[in-house]
Amino acid sequence: MNAAEIHVEIAPELDLFVPHGRRGGATPLATDGVSTLGHVIESLGIPLTEVGALVVDGREVPVSHIPVHGESVRVRPVRRPQPVPGAPLRFLLDVHLGTLARRLRLLGVDAAYESTDIGDPALAARSAAERRVMLSRDRGLLRRRELWAGAFIYSTRPEDQLRDVLDRFTPELRPWTRCTACNGLLRPATKEEVAERLEDGTHRSYDVFAQCEECGRAYWKGAHHEQLEAIVREALTMRSA
């Protein structure tokens, strides 16, 4: 096949990924005539996890479409809320997103997290094996074909990251049901059951506890509870809006 020139218009929501010269309207792009449209879009720096509909001359096409000379392509962002195949909805976060992982767990969302850098191949393999949506700011990781599903985290601020994930995927929220340390499920526990894990002051001051079924960590409404309550309250308010 012969090389082709197409015109590509990138949605403003995806401007972060492309050079300034390709923002704000359709711009010409030379292709080799054999690469798929998905490959062409990735070559611009846009992970396909962030791409929604691809519209060529007014009709929607798959990423496997091979563009031909003269076609006009509109690249749209993912639809929100974004449907994810399979159930239940579960996440996997890379080493840089520990605070986001803990906040998702606080809300009862299944959020696995790698506290060490195990490498992109291992993360992608775990995403596929456990059918988890990979959350990352690493564009290279999100381009790995073996991922079950993925999403780019646009902000570096944990509060904005959380809002974005909740808006994009609308996971079921069940606050105070997961261990923020290991992602295990919590169960009510008596003071006697967790006594060996408590300092003297805590043992004297609190009577209501929960314990992780996986790691055994004890939970109670301690000094940071109001801060955590504010995170939960905002998430629930956002969901009901």
N, C-alpha and C positions, 0 to 999 in steps of 0.2 A: 504494500500500500504506500501511497505517496504522502509526504508530509502535508499537514493541514494547519491552517490558521483559523482559530475560533475566537469568539469574543466571550469573555467571562465576567459576570457581575457577581461580586461577593456581597452577601448580606452584611449590613453594618455590625451585627452582633459578632461577626467573625473577623472583624478588622484587626483584632489583636494578633492574628496569626500571619497576616500577609504584609508585604512591604507597602509603604505609603503610596507608591505609584499605582497600586492595584486597588486602591480604595476609592469609593465614591463614584460608581458607574462602571459600565462595561469597558474592558480594556482588551486589546488583542493579545493572543497567546499562541505561540507556535507549538505544535505537537508533532510527534513522529508518525502519526497515522496508524499506529498499531497498539499503543498503550490505551488502557481503559480510562474512562473518565474518572473513576476512583483514584487511579494512579496519578492522573494529571492533577487532581485536586490536592492529593497528598504532597505532590512535588512543590506546591505553592506554600506548604507549611501547615496545612489545615488537617488535623487528625480527623479521620472519618467518623470517629465517635461524636464529633460536634456537628456533623452535616446531617441535615434533614432531607427534604426533597431536592432532587436535581431536575431542573426544568430546562429542556432543550427545545427551542423554537415553540414554546407553549405547551409541550407535552412532558409529563414526568417520565424519567428513564431510570434504570438501575445503575449502580456504580460500575457494572460490567459493560455499559455502553461504550462503544469506541467512537469518539467524535470524528466528524468529517468536516472538510473545509467549508467555512462559511457559517457554521452553526453558532447560535447564541445560547450561552449557558448561564442559568441563574442558580447560584448556590445558596440554599436557604438553611437556616439553623435548625437544630432539632426541635420538634414540637414539644410543647410543655402543657400538661405533664407528659413526660416521656414514657411510653409503654415499654416494659422489659419482658421478654419472653420467659415463660416458666414462672414457678412460684416455689417458695416464698421469695420476696425481694430481700437480697442480702448484699452486703458491701465488703470490699477488701480495700484497705488503705495502705499506701506506702509509708516508708519510714519518716517522711517529712510532715505527715498529717496526724500526729498523735493527739493533739488537742481536739481536732475535729472528730476523731474516732471516739474519744472519751465523751464528747457531748452527744454524739449519736447514741452511744450506749446509755447515757443518762436518760434519753428519751425512749429507751426500750427498743432501739433499732439494732438489728444484728449487724455489727460492724467489726469484722476481723481486722487486725492491724499487725504489721510486721515492725517491731521495735528496732530491728537491725536491718542493714541493707543486704538483702539476700540476692539481689540482682534481678534484672528485668525478666530473664527467662523463667526463673523460679516463681516470680509474682504472676506472670501470665499463665503459667501452668496451674498454679493454685486457683486463679480466677476461673479457668476452664473446668478443673476437676470439681470445684465446689459450687460452680455456677453463681459466682459473685460478680457484681459490678465493680470494676476496678476504678477507684478514685485516685487521681494523681495530677500533678502539675508537670509531669515528665511526658513531653509529646512523643518521644521515641518509644516509651513504654506503651502508650496508647495506640501506637501504630502496629503493634505486634498482632499478627493474624490469629494466634491461638487464644486471645482473650475471649472470655464469654461475652462480656460487654464492658464498656468503659465510659468514663466521663472526665473531662478536664475540669480542674478546680481553678476558677478564674482569679479569685482573690487570695491574698496572703493573710488576711484577717480572719481568725476563727469564727467570729460572729457572722461575718458575711459569707464565709464558706458554708456554714450551717444553713443559713437562710436559702442559699442557692441550691443545696442538695434537697432540702425539704420542698422547695418550689418545683424543682425539676422532676423529682421522682415521687413525691407525695407518699412516703412510706407510712405504714401504720405506726402510730405513736402509743407507747405503753410505758410512760415514765416510771422510774424507780423499780424497774423489773430486771435490769441487767447490771452485772458487775462492770464498773468503769475501768477496772484493771485488766480483766481477762475476757470479758464478753460473756461470761457464764450467766445463767439465770439465778435470780435471788429468791430466797424463801424466807418467811418469817422465822425468827429464832428467839429463844429465851435468853435471858442474861446468863443463865448457867451454861448454856451451850457455847457461848462465845467468851466466857469469862477469861480464859487463858490468853485471849487476844486483846484484852482491854487493859489500858493503864488505870491506875487507882482512881484518878479523877474522873475518868469516863465511867468507870464502874459505879461510882457514887452518884453521878449526876444524871444518868440516863437509864431508862427502863425498857425502851422499845428498840428492837434490833432486827436486822435482816442479815442473812449470811449467803455468800455465793456457794452454789452447789458444786462448782468446779474447783476453785482455789481456796475456799474456806474463809475468805476475807469477810470481816464483820462491818456492818454499816449502821449508822445512827444519825439523828439530826443534830449534827455538831456545829462548830463555829462557822463553817462555810455553807450551811444549809440555805440561808437567805439568798446568797449569790446563785446557788444551783436552782433554787425555786424561781428566780427571775428568768433564767434560761428556759426552764420548762414552761413557765407562764407565757413568755413571748412566743415559743413554738406553738403552743396550743391556741393562742390568739391568732397567729398567722394561719393556722389550719382552719379555724372557724370563720375567718374573714370572707 
